[in-house]
Amino acid sequence: MVAPPAAAAAWPPPSKTQIPNLPSLENPKQMILQQCKTRNDLKQLHAHLIKTRLIHSTSLFLSLLESAALVVPDSLDYALSIFRRHHHHHRRRPHTSAFNIMIRALTYHLFPRDAILLFNHMNRDLVLPDHFTFCAAFKACSALRAMIEAQQIHAHVLKRGFQSYGFIENTLIHVYAICAGVEVARRVFDEMPQRDRVAWNAMLAGYSKNGHWDEVVGLFLMMKEKQNVVGFDDVTMITVLTACGRLVNLELGEWVRDYVEANGMMGNLTLMTSLIDMYAKCGHVDKARTLFDQLKCRDVVAWSAMISGYSQAKRCSEALALFSDMQEANVEPNEVTMVSVLYSCGVLGAMETGKWVHFYVNKKKMRLTVTLGTALIDFYAKCGSIESAIEVFEKMPEKNVFSWTAIIHGLANNGEGKRALEFFRLMKEANVEPNDVTLIGALSACSHVGLVEEGRALFKSMTKDFGIEPGIEHYGCMVDVLGRAGLLGEAYEFIKSMPIEPNAIVWRTLLASCRAHKNVPIAEESFRKITQLEPAHSGDYILLSNTYALAGQSEDAKRVRSQMRELGIKKSPGCSLIELEGVVHEFFSEDDEHSYSKEIYKANEEMIERIKLYGYEPNVAEARIDAEEEDKVVSVSHHSEKLAIAFGLIKTQPGATIRISKNLRVCGDCHNATKLISKVYNRKIVVRDRNRFHHFQDGSCSCNDFW
């Protein structure tokens, strides 16, 4: 015989595990939630309620069910067994609240399809839903993007007369925005007789989730007109600040900042992080940093927003410095942090730091998502480690068009044109539709390996096979394909026949080809076209001067250089970066500011003397424009990449690869010198310049002397 409740104090028998106390009937839910921390607690309490017949108390049963379904970890199956057993024994008295708990729990535990099936089962059993049921069912639909089911549940709402419940309408806005698009959600919103702040926020969130940033701002301005009636909260401000960042709408972002400050909302960390992100995306990184430094507590989202801000502003050294501060603060980075850090490492050529990030990702068993995997591919490719990029690509469980595009571009830029085209073929076989950026990579691959016919065929197939109209970048790639192959006349006619106006970059591409093939007439015409479109920069003059010099017209070459001096046009200072032991070192031409300057210049002098024995002769045409004749040999010997390579030679082990990043195009003198250095010192040297990668080894370069 089951003991009555009065005798409960004598139960249960002693055991090593403390059995939860008898729940208070005054507040059973609170007591059960406090007592049940583990699955074992649940089982003991469940047994206790059965033995004392308290399981027949609706409030106690629902509290137990809620604990199992939503509070105690890994107990959903136990909750389902409680629910089914209770439902089986109470066919005539089923509880709507029990169904509500289980529908919520199934969605929460990522079983939304089962949640919708349970809602249908509830209707078949003639259990009357309430407003909580409908909200829970709608959330399950939104998780599945199940539009038809959402419409069916909406019909139930109308049939049962629940359409006037504000929070049901708010949930409807949310589900339609996700499942059907913002237009349908907006119709629901516009038809609401009264709209509270939650409704406005739901519609703002719908626009935000769909990337309709202009609509977010427009709706907020409408909401602003009703400010005294509706009011704003932190949810409103966060959504609007996100839109301001995407639209670079600093004016509205500043208004929001003033409102937040005036209304005492500056203590909200999420809101402050949104302000930091807004300022960073609007290009005001220093304002973002001021706010960041004022935060008393910084979570991973705040750190990531600031690091991302520096990365987007191309202030990559500061991004990596802040990442180092984040590690010292013992804040564990997340995927967003890692993507921004990898981007900065790629820009700076910071190979060791990026490899550490990859090691950290593996150590923490972070999922290799499409975003993270693509960032790793891009990083390795930008550091010239293309085999590592391919390894990451092959390990990715999922790949999208951006992943394929990153590996195709990486291979093309690293002189692996044929492999890039092979990956392009594999991409099509995988039924991944290329985008316009993918095709730029494929066309670049054709140009780097001289595949003219393949380039022509690919260009023609863009519209026919992929429905992509060629843009200015695609025309520029095609000019490069023809120009590199020496088909300068055809390239010139191709530009003249373009259906869109060629820009200076297209003509500059042709000018570079003229230098390589010593074609003076087309070089002069290209230079003239560039000057008509924009003021020619130092690189244009140097390309023209070098074309004259290579064609044996030294007087014309000197005339162009003199013209540069007269016009006050100075060559942009060369800057080369090399990372050693996690520290990025920066060198400028003829730089003597480095702490190892004496050792570097001594090593540089020895390096130049050694390669002279193998035929190196300094090309004084590459010296500074304003250098005196007697200083030109010294000037060209102290170019930034030569200093960086000399530093690499004295600071790395024999045989180690030296990796350099340069802000300008590699000059002809440094290109010839580096080929010889790779042979004399038996080193692989990877140089990334403004245009592409150069892999120097055994006295040759991957670019085949065309860059």
TORBA-509030 format. One record per residue (C-alpha): x, y, z. Coordinates in steps of 0.5 Angstrom, whole numbers, padded with zeros to 4 digits, always signed. Layout:
// residues N
XYZ...
***
This chain:
// residues 707
+0000+0000+0000+0003+0007-0002+0004+0011+0004+0000+0018+0005+0003+0024+0005+0003+0025+0012+0008+0019+0013+0013+0022+0007+0018+0024+0012+0020+0017+0014+0021+0016+0006+0026+0014+0003+0031+0009+0006+0038+0012+0008+0043+0012+0002+0050+0015+0000+0046+0020-0004+0042+0026-0001+0035+0025-0003+0031+0032-0005+0027+0034+0001+0019+0034+0000+0017+0040-0004+0013+0045-0001+0006+0046-0004+0006+0053-0003+0011+0054-0009+0013+0047-0012+0016+0050-0018+0021+0054-0015+0023+0048-0010+0023+0043-0015+0028+0047-0020+0032+0049-0014+0033+0041-0012+0034+0038-0019+0041+0039-0021+0042+0032-0024+0039+0027-0028+0039+0023-0021+0036+0028-0017+0030+0028-0022+0029+0020-0022+0029+0020-0014+0024+0026-0014+0020+0023-0019+0020+0016-0015+0018+0020-0009+0012+0024-0012+0010+0017-0014+0011+0014-0008+0007+0020-0004+0002+0020-0010+0004+0028-0010+0005+0026-0018-0003+0027-0019-0002+0034-0017-0002+0038-0023+0003+0044-0021+0008+0039-0018+0008+0034-0024+0008+0040-0029+0014+0043-0025+0018+0036-0025+0016+0036-0033+0019+0043-0034+0026+0041-0030+0027+0035-0034+0025+0038-0041+0029+0045-0040+0033+0045-0034+0037+0039-0032+0042+0037-0037+0041+0031-0042+0034+0029-0039+0030+0031-0045+0029+0023-0046+0027+0023-0039+0022+0028-0040+0019+0025-0046+0018+0019-0042+0014+0022-0036+0010+0026-0041+0008+0020-0045+0006+0016-0039+0002+0021-0036-0001+0023-0042-0003+0015-0043-0006+0015-0036-0010+0022-0037-0013+0021-0043-0019+0024-0041-0016+0030-0037-0009+0032-0041-0006+0038-0039-0005+0044-0045+0001+0046-0040+0005+0040-0041+0004+0040-0048+0007+0047-0048+0013+0045-0044+0015+0039-0049+0014+0044-0055+0018+0049-0052+0023+0044-0050+0024+0040-0057+0025+0047-0060+0030+0049-0055+0034+0042-0056+0034+0043-0064+0028+0038-0065+0023+0043-0068+0020+0038-0073+0018+0034-0067+0015+0040-0064+0011+0041-0070+0009+0034-0070+0007+0034-0062+0003+0041-0064-0001+0037-0069-0002+0031-0064-0005+0036-0059-0010+0038-0064-0012+0031-0066-0013+0029-0058-0017+0035-0058-0013+0039-0053-0015+0046-0053-0008+0050-0054-0007+0057-0051-0003+0063-0053+0003+0060-0050+0002+0054-0055+0002+0058-0061+0008+0062-0059+0012+0056-0058+0009+0052-0064+0011+0059-0068+0018+0059-0066+0019+0051-0068+0016+0054-0075+0022+0059-0075+0027+0054-0073+0025+0050-0079+0023+0056-0084+0017+0052-0085+0012+0057-0088+0006+0052-0090+0006+0050-0082+0007+0057-0080+0001+0059-0084-0003+0053-0082-0002+0055-0074-0004+0062-0076-0011+0059-0079-0011+0056-0072-0010+0062-0068-0015+0066-0072-0020+0060-0071-0019+0060-0064-0020+0068-0063-0013+0069-0061-0011+0074-0066-0012+0080-0061-0006+0077-0057+0000+0082-0058+0005+0077-0056+0002+0072-0061+0002+0078-0067+0009+0079-0065+0011+0072-0065+0008+0072-0072+0012+0078-0075+0018+0074-0073+0016+0067-0076+0014+0071-0082+0020+0075-0083+0024+0068-0083+0020+0064-0087+0016+0068-0092+0020+0075-0092+0020+0081-0089+0014+0084-0094+0009+0079-0091+0012+0080-0084+0011+0088-0085+0003+0086-0087+0002+0083-0081+0005+0089-0077+0002+0094-0081-0005+0091-0080-0004+0091-0072-0009+0095-0069-0004+0097-0063+0003+0096-0063+0007+0096-0057+0015+0097-0057+0016+0089-0057+0012+0089-0064+0017+0095-0067+0023+0091-0064+0020+0085-0068+0019+0088-0074+0026+0091-0074+0029+0085-0072+0026+0082-0078+0029+0087-0083+0036+0086-0079+0036+0078-0080+0034+0079-0087+0040+0084-0088+0035+0090-0090+0039+0095-0087+0035+0101-0090+0029+0099-0088+0031+0098-0081+0033+0106-0081+0027+0108-0084+0022+0104-0079+0026+0107-0073+0025+0114-0076+0018+0112-0076+0018+0109-0069+0022+0116-0067+0016+0120-0069+0012+0116-0063+0018+0116-0058+0013+0119-0053+0008+0113-0054+0013+0107-0055+0019+0109-0053+0026+0105-0054+0030+0100-0050+0037+0097-0051+0034+0092-0056+0032+0097-0061+0038+0101-0060+0043+0095-0061+0039+0093-0068+0039+0100-0070+0047+0101-0069+0048+0095-0073+0044+0098-0079+0048+0104-0078+0055+0100-0078+0053+0097-0084+0050+0103-0088+0056+0107-0085+0051+0112-0082+0055+0116-0077+0050+0121-0076+0044+0117-0074+0049+0113-0070+0052+0119-0066+0044+0120-0065+0043+0114-0062+0050+0114-0058+0047+0121-0055+0040+0118-0053+0044+0112-0050+0048+0117-0046+0042+0121-0044+0038+0115-0041+0043+0112-0037+0044+0106-0042+0052+0106-0042+0052+0100-0037+0049+0095-0042+0055+0091-0044+0052+0089-0051+0049+0096-0052+0056+0099-0051+0059+0093-0056+0054+0095-0061+0057+0102-0061+0064+0100-0061+0062+0096-0067+0058+0102-0071+0064+0107-0070+0069+0102-0072+0065+0100-0079+0064+0108-0080+0071+0109-0080+0072+0112-0073+0076+0107-0070+0079+0111-0065+0073+0113-0062+0071+0106-0062+0078+0105-0058+0076+0110-0053+0069+0107-0051+0073+0100-0051+0078+0103-0046+0072+0105-0042+0069+0099-0041+0069+0096-0034+0068+0089-0036+0070+0086-0043+0067+0080-0046+0069+0076-0052+0064+0080-0056+0067+0087-0054+0074+0084-0055+0072+0081-0062+0069+0088-0064+0075+0092-0063+0080+0087-0066+0075+0087-0072+0075+0094-0073+0082+0095-0073+0082+0089-0078+0077+0093-0083+0081+0099-0082+0087+0096-0085+0090+0097-0078+0093+0090-0077+0099+0091-0073+0094+0094-0068+0089+0088-0069+0094+0083-0067+0097+0088-0061+0090+0088-0058+0089+0080-0059+0095+0080-0055+0092+0084-0050+0086+0079-0050+0090+0073-0049+0094+0077-0043+0087+0078-0040+0085+0071-0040+0079+0072-0045+0078+0066-0049+0077+0068-0057+0071+0065-0061+0071+0064-0068+0069+0072-0070+0076+0073-0066+0080+0068-0070+0077+0070-0077+0079+0078-0076+0086+0076-0073+0087+0071-0079+0085+0077-0084+0090+0081-0080+0096+0076-0080+0095+0075-0088+0095+0082-0089+0102+0083-0085+0105+0076-0087+0105+0074-0080+0106+0067-0081+0108+0065-0074+0102+0068-0071+0097+0065-0076+0100+0058-0075+0099+0059-0068+0091+0061-0069+0091+0055-0073+0094+0051-0067+0089+0054-0062+0083+0052-0067+0085+0045-0067+0087+0045-0059+0080+0047-0057+0077+0043-0062+0073+0049-0065+0069+0047-0071+0072+0048-0078+0066+0052-0081+0066+0055-0088+0067+0062-0085+0073+0060-0081+0076+0055-0086+0076+0060-0091+0079+0065-0087+0085+0060-0086+0085+0058-0093+0086+0066-0095+0091+0067-0089+0096+0061-0092+0095+0063-0099+0097+0071-0097+0103+0068-0093+0105+0064-0099+0104+0057-0096+0099+0055-0101+0100+0047-0099+0097+0049-0092+0092+0052-0096+0090+0046-0100+0090+0042-0093+0085+0046-0090+0081+0046-0096+0081+0039-0096+0079+0038-0089+0073+0043-0089+0067+0039-0088+0063+0044-0092+0065+0049-0097+0061+0054-0101+0063+0059-0107+0067+0063-0102+0072+0057-0100+0073+0055-0107+0074+0062-0109+0079+0063-0104+0083+0057-0106+0083+0059-0113+0085+0066-0112+0090+0063-0107+0093+0058-0113+0093+0063-0118+0097+0069-0114+0102+0064-0112+0104+0062-0119+0100+0055-0119+0095+0057-0125+0094+0050-0128+0092+0048-0121+0088+0053-0120+0084+0052-0126+0084+0044-0124+0080+0047-0118+0075+0051-0122+0074+0045-0126+0072+0041-0119+0068+0047-0117+0064+0046-0123+0063+0038-0122+0061+0039-0115+0055+0044-0117+0058+0050-0114+0056+0056-0118+0062+0061-0119+0061+0068-0118+0064+0074-0121+0070+0074-0116+0071+0066-0117+0072+0068-0125+0077+0073-0124+0081+0068-0120+0080+0063-0126+0082+0069-0131+0088+0071-0127+0090+0063-0127+0090+0063-0135+0094+0070-0135+0100+0067-0130+0101+0061-0134+0100+0063-0141+0093+0060-0143+0091+0064-0148+0086+0060-0151+0083+0058-0144+0082+0065-0142+0079+0067-0148+0074+0061-0148+0073+0062-0140+0071+0070-0142+0066+0068-0147+0063+0063-0143+0062+0068-0137+0055+0070-0139+0053+0064-0143+0054+0059-0138+0054+0063-0131+0050+0069-0133+0055+0073-0131+0056+0080-0135+0064+0081-0135+0065+0087-0130+0072+0092-0131+0076+0087-0127+0074+0081-0132+0076+0086-0138+0083+0088-0134+0084+0080-0133+0083+0079-0140+0088+0084-0142+0093+0081-0138+0092+0074-0141+0093+0077-0148+0099+0082-0146+0103+0077-0142+0103+0073-0148+0106+0078-0152+0099+0079-0156+0100+0087-0155+0096+0089-0161+0090+0084-0160+0090+0087-0152+0090+0094-0155+0084+0093-0160+0080+0089-0154+0081+0095-0150+0078+0099-0155+0072+0095-0157+0070+0094-0149+0063+0096-0148+0064+0099-0142+0069+0105-0141+0076+0102-0139+0079+0105-0133+0086+0107-0131+0088+0100-0128+0086+0097-0135+0091+0101-0139+0096+0100-0133+0096+0093-0134+0097+0094-0141+0103+0098-0140+0106+0093-0135+0106+0088-0141+0109+0093-0146+0115+0094-0141+0116+0086-0141+0115+0086-0148+0119+0092-0150+0113+0095-0154+0115+0103-0154+0109+0105-0158+0103+0102-0154+0107+0104-0148+0106+0111-0150+0099+0110-0152+0097+0107-0145+0101+0112-0141+0097+0118-0145+0091+0114-0143+0092+0114-0136+0094+0121-0135+0087+0123-0139+0083+0119-0133+0087+0121-0127+0094+0124-0125+0099+0119-0127+0103+0116-0120+0110+0114-0120+0109+0107-0122+0106+0109-0128+0113+0114-0130+0117+0108-0128+0114+0103-0132+0114+0108-0138+0122+0109-0136+0123+0102-0136+0120+0100-0142+0125+0105-0146+0131+0103-0142+0129+0096-0144+0128+0098-0151+0135+0101-0151+0132+0108-0151+0136+0110-0145+0135+0118-0147+0128+0117-0147+0128+0113-0140+0132+0119-0137+0128+0124-0140+0122+0121-0136+0126+0121-0130+0127+0128-0130+0120+0129-0132+0118+0126-0125+0124+0130-0121+0121+0137-0125+0114+0135-0123+0116+0133-0116+0113+0126-0117+0117+0122-0112+0117+0114-0112+0113+0111-0106+0117+0109-0100+0118+0102-0101+0116+0098-0094+0118+0091-0093+0115+0086-0087+0118+0080-0084+0116+0076-0078+0121+0073-0074+0119+0069-0067+0112+0072-0067+0114+0079-0068+0113+0083-0075+0119+0087-0077+0118+0093-0082+0124+0096-0086+0124+0102-0091+0129+0103-0096+0135+0106-0093+0132+0105-0087+0137+0105-0081+0132+0106-0075+0132+0098-0073+0135+0096-0067+0139+0091-0071+0141+0096-0076+0149+0095-0076+0148+0087-0076+0143+0088-0082+0147+0093-0086+0154+0088-0085+0150+0082-0087+0147+0086-0093+0154+0088-0096+0156+0081-0095+0150+0079-0099+0151+0083-0105+0158+0082-0105+0157+0074-0106+0151+0075-0111+0156+0079-0115+0160+0073-0116+0155+0070-0119+0153+0076-0124+0149+0081-0120+0150+0088-0123+0146+0093-0119+0141+0096-0124+0142+0104-0122+0135+0105-0126+0131+0103-0120+0135+0108-0115+0131+0113-0112+0130+0119-0117+0133+0124-0113+0139+0120-0111+0146+0123-0114+0149+0119-0119+0155+0116-0114+0150+0114-0109+0145+0110-0114+0149+0104-0113+0148+0104-0105+0141+0107-0106+0139+0101-0110+0143+0096-0105+0139+0098-0099+0132+0097-0102+0127+0095-0096+0126+0088-0099+0134+0087-0099+0134+0089-0092+0129+0085-0090+0132+0079-0093+0139+0080-0090+0135+0080-0083+0132+0074-0085+0139+0071-0087+0142+0073-0080+0136+0071-0076+0133+0064-0078+0137+0057-0079+0140+0055-0085+0135+0053-0090+0129+0056-0087+0124+0059-0092+0124+0067-0091+0118+0070-0092+0117+0078-0094+0111+0082-0095+0112+0089-0099+0107+0095-0100+0110+0096-0108+0111+0092-0114+0118+0088-0113+0123+0092-0118+0127+0089-0123+0133+0090-0119+0131+0086-0113+0127+0081-0117+0134+0079-0120+0138+0080-0114+0133+0075-0110+0133+0070-0115+0141+0070-0114+0140+0070-0106+0136+0064-0107+0141+0060-0110+0147+0062-0107+0144+0061-0100+0140+0055-0102+0134+0058-0099+0127+0059-0101+0124+0066-0101+0117+0068-0102+0116+0075-0103+0109+0078-0103+0108+0084-0107+0103+0089-0109+0101+0085-0115+0102+0077-0113+0107+0072-0110+0114+0071-0112+0117+0064-0110+0124+0064-0111+0128+0058-0111+0135+0055-0114+0136+0062-0118+0129+0062-0121+0122+0065-0120+0115+0062-0120+0113+0068-0124+0117+0066-0130+0120+0074-0130+0113+0077-0131+0110+0081-0126
***
